[in-house]
Amino acid sequence: MLLRVDYNSNPNIGILAAANDSVAVVPRDAPESFVEAARKALTVEVVRTNLCRTSLIGAMLAINNHGAVVSNHAERSEVEALESAGLSVAVVNEKHNALGNLILASDEGALVFKGLRKATKRAVKEVMGCEVTEVTSLGRFRTVGSIGVATQRGALLHPSLGEAELELVEEALGVKAEIGTVNMGVGFVKTGIVVNSKGALLGSATTGPEIMRIQETFELM
């Protein structure tokens, strides 16, 4: 199921939440309407917590169906909230705390910003159970996790990516890759979507043609 929603009138919902096929993580003070929409569209358990003392869950959390990685800026109580939902969580000593913006992962592979520490890349491989491909940038952007989203059915990325980069994504993640936008033309796809293999929450400004591309990419007909 696909649902268009906002978060307190903010359509940039992907900055504020993240999900896999079992759980959606939302801010501690998320509106009940947003929580219910996540349950309905994604068919998951919903966990309320902040990360790194902020509500920017999507930016802070790298997640797939095997596990999750957060920086050591996260508080112990925040990590425990993730673990209580059955997530295997690696806490890494990393100067970059917005790991959700620097890692793009499926269950088979992860594209990670080359500037992350070796120990962080090892944690991604071990806890998220996938092969790691280092990249300096995609589409000229170092924040490779912010320009796309991926599930086991596909990946949707910023329109600036060329054919060679899309092929790199497909090889690294093991899924087909397409370009698209959210929220009336925003290329930073991660900002406007929370998706798993069962459904998607879309920013309320997402247009009909954008929804069609999302449906096709993630096979959510």
C-alpha positions in Angstrom: 0.0 0.0 0.0 1.1 3.6 -0.7 0.0 6.5 1.4 0.7 10.1 1.0 1.3 11.7 4.4 3.1 14.6 6.1 4.6 15.0 9.5 3.2 18.0 11.3 2.7 19.6 7.8 6.2 18.6 6.7 6.3 16.4 3.6 10.0 15.5 4.1 9.1 12.3 6.0 12.1 10.3 4.9 14.3 12.5 7.0 12.2 11.7 10.1 11.6 7.9 9.8 13.2 4.7 8.5 11.9 1.1 7.9 12.7 -2.4 6.9 10.2 -5.2 6.3 9.6 -5.8 10.1 9.9 -2.4 11.8 9.5 1.3 11.2 11.4 3.7 13.5 9.8 7.1 14.1 10.5 10.0 16.4 9.5 9.8 20.0 6.9 12.5 19.6 5.6 11.4 16.2 1.9 12.3 15.7 -0.4 9.3 16.2 -1.7 9.8 12.6 1.8 9.3 11.2 2.4 6.2 13.3 -0.9 4.6 12.2 -0.1 5.4 8.5 3.3 3.7 8.9 1.6 0.6 10.4 -1.0 0.5 7.6 1.2 1.2 4.6 4.3 -0.8 5.6 2.6 -3.6 7.7 5.2 -3.3 10.4 5.7 -2.8 14.1 6.4 0.9 14.9 9.1 1.9 17.4 9.2 5.4 18.8 12.6 6.8 19.7 15.0 9.6 18.9 18.5 9.0 17.6 21.6 11.1 18.5 19.1 13.2 20.6 17.3 14.3 17.4 14.1 13.4 15.6 16.0 12.9 12.3 15.7 9.1 12.3 16.1 8.7 8.5 19.3 10.7 8.5 20.8 9.0 11.4 19.9 5.3 10.8 21.3 2.9 8.2 19.0 -0.1 8.1 18.1 -3.2 6.1 16.4 -6.5 7.0 19.5 -7.9 8.7 20.4 -5.1 11.0 21.1 -1.4 11.6 24.1 0.9 12.1 24.2 4.1 14.1 27.0 6.3 15.3 28.2 6.5 19.0 26.4 9.8 19.2 23.3 7.8 19.9 22.3 7.4 23.5 22.2 3.9 25.1 18.4 4.2 25.7 17.9 5.0 22.0 19.9 2.0 20.9 18.0 -0.2 23.4 14.7 1.0 21.8 15.9 -0.3 18.5 17.1 -3.6 20.0 13.7 -4.0 21.7 12.2 -4.3 18.3 14.5 -7.2 17.4 17.0 -5.2 15.5 20.7 -6.2 15.5 22.4 -2.8 16.0 26.0 -1.9 15.6 27.1 1.3 17.3 30.2 2.7 15.6 32.8 5.2 16.6 32.3 7.6 13.7 32.8 11.3 13.3 30.0 11.3 10.8 26.7 10.8 12.7 24.2 11.0 9.9 24.9 7.4 8.7 21.5 7.1 7.0 22.6 9.9 4.6 26.0 8.2 3.9 24.9 4.5 3.4 22.5 3.2 0.7 21.7 -0.5 1.4 19.7 -3.4 0.3 20.0 -6.9 1.9 22.6 -7.9 -0.6 24.8 -4.9 -0.8 25.6 -1.4 0.5 27.0 1.7 -1.2 28.9 3.7 1.4 30.7 7.0 1.4 34.4 6.3 1.1 35.2 8.8 3.9 33.7 6.6 6.5 36.1 4.8 8.8 37.2 1.2 8.1 35.6 0.0 11.3 32.3 1.5 10.2 32.5 -0.3 6.8 33.2 -3.5 8.6 30.2 -3.0 10.9 28.0 -2.5 7.8 29.2 -5.7 6.3 28.9 -7.7 9.5 25.7 -6.4 11.1 23.8 -5.5 7.9 24.9 -8.8 6.3 25.9 -7.4 3.0 28.8 -6.6 0.7 30.2 -3.1 0.9 31.1 -1.0 -2.1 32.9 2.3 -1.4 32.1 5.4 -3.5 33.3 8.9 -3.4 30.1 10.2 -4.8 27.0 9.4 -6.8 25.6 12.1 -9.1 28.3 14.4 -7.7 26.8 13.9 -4.2 28.9 12.5 -1.3 25.7 11.9 0.7 24.9 8.7 -1.2 22.3 7.6 1.3 20.3 10.8 0.8 19.9 10.6 -2.9 18.2 7.2 -3.0 16.2 4.5 -1.3 16.4 0.7 -1.9 14.4 -2.4 -1.0 14.7 -6.0 -2.2 12.6 -5.0 -5.2 14.4 -2.0 -6.5 16.2 1.3 -5.9 15.1 4.8 -6.8 17.8 7.5 -7.2 18.4 11.2 -8.0 17.9 12.1 -11.6 21.4 13.4 -12.0 22.8 9.8 -12.0 24.0 8.6 -15.4 23.7 5.1 -16.9 27.1 4.0 -15.7 26.2 5.0 -12.1 22.9 3.3 -12.2 24.7 0.1 -13.4 27.1 0.5 -10.5 24.1 0.7 -8.1 22.5 -2.3 -9.6 25.7 -4.4 -9.3 26.3 -3.3 -5.7 22.8 -3.7 -4.4 21.6 -6.6 -6.5 18.4 -4.8 -7.6 17.2 -2.8 -10.5 17.8 0.9 -10.3 15.7 3.8 -11.7 15.8 7.5 -11.4 12.9 9.5 -10.0 11.8 12.3 -7.7 9.5 13.0 -4.7 7.5 15.9 -3.4 7.1 17.8 -6.8 10.5 17.3 -8.2 12.9 16.8 -5.3 15.8 14.7 -6.4 17.0 13.8 -2.9 14.6 10.8 -2.9 15.3 9.7 0.6 13.8 12.9 2.0 10.3 12.1 0.8 9.8 8.4 1.1 9.8 5.6 3.7 9.6 2.3 1.9 9.9 -1.5 2.3 8.9 -4.4 0.2 5.3 -4.2 1.3 4.5 -0.6 0.9 5.5 3.1 1.1 4.8 6.3 2.9 5.2 9.2 0.5 5.5 12.9 1.2 2.2 14.6 0.8 3.5 16.8 -2.1 4.4 13.7 -4.2 2.7 13.9 -7.6 0.8 11.3 -9.6 3.6 10.7 -12.1 6.1 10.4 -9.2 3.9 7.8 -7.5 3.7 5.8 -10.7 7.5 5.7 -11.0 7.7 4.6 -7.3 5.1 1.9 -7.8 7.0 0.6 -10.9 10.4 0.7 -9.3 9.4 -1.1 -6.0 6.7 -3.3 -7.6 4.0 -1.9 -5.3 1.0 -2.3 -7.6 
